[in-house]
Amino acid sequence: MRLLHTMLRVGDLERSLAFYTEVLGMRVLRRQDYPEGRFTLAFVGYGEEKDTAVIELTHNWDTDKYDLGNAYGHIALETPDAHAACEAVRAKGGRVTREAGPMKHGSTIIAFVEDPDGYKIEFIQKGTQ
């Protein structure tokens, strides 16, 4: 077995695709509309689905906002420089919610940004884990 994808429900698919591709540098791997079900699935990632886990963005056409709840945590991305990653997100209009720095009670350098729907993405600086 292997991990295939994580699914996130998004209120505005185009806005979310812009964030994941233009701000985080992922690629749209595939996209399919399901008119009878009134939803669209779009898969984004850094590599091919056959090689790596990806993110499935699900857009239900009749829903423009979701309550995120309090059980979901975040998506984690490894980066060579968490400070530079935050600056790149900020420069493209993204929201940094925790600046890069050591995690509480540890030395791993982390930061958090937020996607347009409020999902948290953690940057973990490579080599500090």
GISUL-V60188 format. One record per residue. N is the residue number from 1. SS is DSSP state (~ for helix, > for strand, _ for the rest). BURIAL is I if it has 9 or more other C-alpha atoms within 8 Angstrom, else O. D_FIRST is the distance of its C-alpha to the first C-alpha in whole Angstrom. Layout:
N;SS;BURIAL;D_FIRST
N;SS;BURIAL;D_FIRST
This chain:
1;_;O;0
2;_;O;4
3;_;O;7
4;_;O;9
5;>;O;12
6;>;O;15
7;>;O;18
8;>;O;21
9;>;I;24
10;_;I;27
11;_;I;31
12;_;O;32
13;~;I;29
14;~;O;32
15;~;O;33
16;~;I;29
17;~;I;28
18;~;I;31
19;~;I;30
20;~;I;26
21;~;I;28
22;~;I;31
23;~;I;31
24;_;O;27
25;_;O;27
26;_;I;24
27;>;I;24
28;>;I;24
29;>;I;21
30;>;O;22
31;>;I;24
32;>;O;25
33;>;O;28
34;>;O;28
35;_;O;32
36;_;O;31
37;_;O;29
38;_;I;31
39;>;I;28
40;>;I;26
41;>;I;23
42;>;I;23
43;>;I;20
44;>;I;21
45;>;I;19
46;_;O;20
47;_;O;18
48;_;O;17
49;_;I;14
50;_;O;12
51;_;O;13
52;_;O;12
53;_;I;12
54;>;I;15
55;>;I;18
56;>;I;18
57;>;I;22
58;>;I;23
59;>;I;27
60;>;I;29
61;_;O;32
62;_;O;34
63;_;O;33
64;_;I;34
65;_;O;33
66;_;I;31
67;_;O;31
68;_;O;28
69;_;O;29
70;_;O;28
71;_;O;25
72;_;O;23
73;_;O;23
74;_;O;22
75;>;O;20
76;>;O;21
77;>;O;22
78;>;O;23
79;>;I;26
80;_;O;29
81;_;O;31
82;~;I;31
83;~;I;35
84;~;O;35
85;~;I;32
86;~;I;34
87;~;O;37
88;~;I;35
89;~;I;33
90;~;I;37
91;~;O;39
92;_;O;37
93;_;O;38
94;_;I;35
95;>;I;35
96;>;I;34
97;>;O;34
98;>;O;34
99;>;I;35
100;>;I;34
101;>;O;35
102;>;I;33
103;_;I;31
104;_;O;33
105;_;O;33
106;_;O;32
107;_;I;32
108;_;I;29
109;>;I;30
110;>;I;29
111;>;I;30
112;>;I;29
113;>;I;30
114;>;I;30
115;_;I;29
116;_;O;32
117;_;I;30
118;_;O;30
119;_;I;26
120;>;I;26
121;>;I;25
122;>;I;25
123;>;I;26
124;>;I;25
125;>;I;28
126;_;I;26
127;_;O;27
128;_;O;28
129;_;O;26
